Amino acid sequence: MHHKNIKLLIRKQLKKQYSNWRLLSKKEKKEIARKVLAEVTAEYDFKSDITASPSELLGIEQQVTTTGIISLDEMARFVEMINKSSIIKFCSYKRSPLYIKDEELRYIDELIDDRIINRLLAYDGYSPAMRDLFPVNLFRAELLKAIKYPEISYRKFCTEEYLGMDRKQNRVFCGLPLNRKDMIDHTQLSKFRTALTFAQQVNLLVYILYHFKQSGLLGDNILHGIDSTELASDYCKLPLATLDIKGKKIRIYNDIDCDCGRRRNKRDKSVYVIGYRLHTLTAIDAKTGHSFPIVSLLAPANHHDSHFLPFLVNLAQAMGIDLQLITADEAYHDKDGTLFQETGVTVTTPPLSTVSLPQHAHSETGAVFCNASCSIPMQHLGVKEQTHEYKCSADAGECTFSQSCPQVRFIPVDRGFFQRIPYHAEGVHTAHDIRKNCERPFNLLKNQTGLETVRVRSQQATMARCTLGSIAVLLIKMAGFRRKKSTDRPEQTTIFQAKQAA
């Protein structure tokens, strides 16, 4: 962990001493990165204890706070209070639905309450007086770009071609006036994303999840899953400075927070990726198989997935999401049972091939026997203190070894066949099969809202972009105007019928 602590010290020093990092030339950045890297490693004591918190070592210290986060129940009461109160609207401009011809945009426009968005995004000292643009205008502009123009850059989006006076639908959706040539500049959107605190992002997501829950798209058979995907940064191709320390390589890039990690096996891409990894908690409908993104954490790509499970669970519970069972791949695990003890959440993963099967246990059926001579499967009583308890299930006189047999057996919880929920328990295989649906939200985020190309710089702006993308995915799903139409192929039907007749 010392290499992570060194990287943390370097990040802190660069951000503190060089606040104008983005304005420096590449040559200056290289010199500074090498200088700071040499200074930190020269003064570092490898014998001292690491005092930094796990969230700081993982680079997510800004994303683990639960202060200021509104739960789903609190959001429901807040929305009800706003609707019943006579609070003056921050923005007196009334959009006309006559100009919004697109059904999807009209649905989203009617769903979003500008008063609530402005309240959620209000900062200390915020005053609506003498404002041309409100936070909700920038929020709506971000949604419009993510939903309708994900493939273009922010500079191109903030031009006359997309927000000009002749684009009345787009201007009305964003809340721009139709009688003045007011525009939204791309720098304003950049400042808006950077200024969004993590609590504000989560509260925006909770507000949309409140409407999503009201829509009825989340059924009664909800299973949660966790998975991750990489977000490559085109801004960082090669490191500015590198250093090997005890077999671990420390790299400094243009984006101070990003790092190099291993990518999932893909035929057309390198096994390494420079950028970030997005860890997402997903809600899966067990009946339909549909999956929806709930909340995400963004971390440098070099950290292992297993570190982020407790942070995601704590964040989801702070949002008021009821978590019982989480299905995930082998990377996410609760090996020592601390997650279950602290949160009450059970995690099930496919068994690791490296974990050996306990003696006198059947790998195909999961049956447990007391000893080699026993032929009657034992009964599972439950799990206590990370230990499975089994007792003899033989009837009186059925077992010839009943006098010499202890009739009880204890098996420690492992990451193989004997997790907290045994691998052969009823429904476990279904939970593991449905885990693959966790990848669906990533496909939507990348292809539907444009996250395949990360068009922003810095970890904070990328996290805001991911949150806005998740909101856009949920809104598109609620609108329900992008369902695939069944295509009629009469020629193929005729040929098939002719073959059947023959």
Buried (B, 14 or more C-beta within 10 A) or exposed (E): EBBBBBBBBBBBBBEEEBEEBEEBEEEEBBBBBBEBBEEBBEEEEEEEEEEBEBBBBBBBBBBBBBEEBBBBEBBBEBBEEEEEEEEEEBBEEEBEEEBBEBEBBBBBBEBBBBBBBBBBBBEEEEEBEEEEBBBBBBBBBBBBBBBBBBEBEBEEBBBEEBBEBEBBBBBBBBBBEEEEEBBBBBEBBBEBBEBBBBBBBBBBBBBBBBBBBEBEBBEEEBBBBBBBBBBBBEBBEEBBBBBEBEEBEBBBBBBBBBBBBBBEEEEEEEEEBBBBBBBBBBBBBBEEEBBBBBBBBBBBBBBEBBBBBBBBBBBBBBBBBEBEBBBBBBBBBBBEBEBBEEBEBBBBBBBBEEEEBBEBBEEEEBBBBBEEEBEBBBEBEEBEEBEBBBBBEBEEEEBEBEEEBEBEBEBEBBBBBBBBBBBBBEEBEEBBEBBBBBBBBBEBBBEBBBBBEBBBBBBBBBBBBBBBBBBBBBBBBBBEEEEEEEEEEEEEEEEEEEEEEE
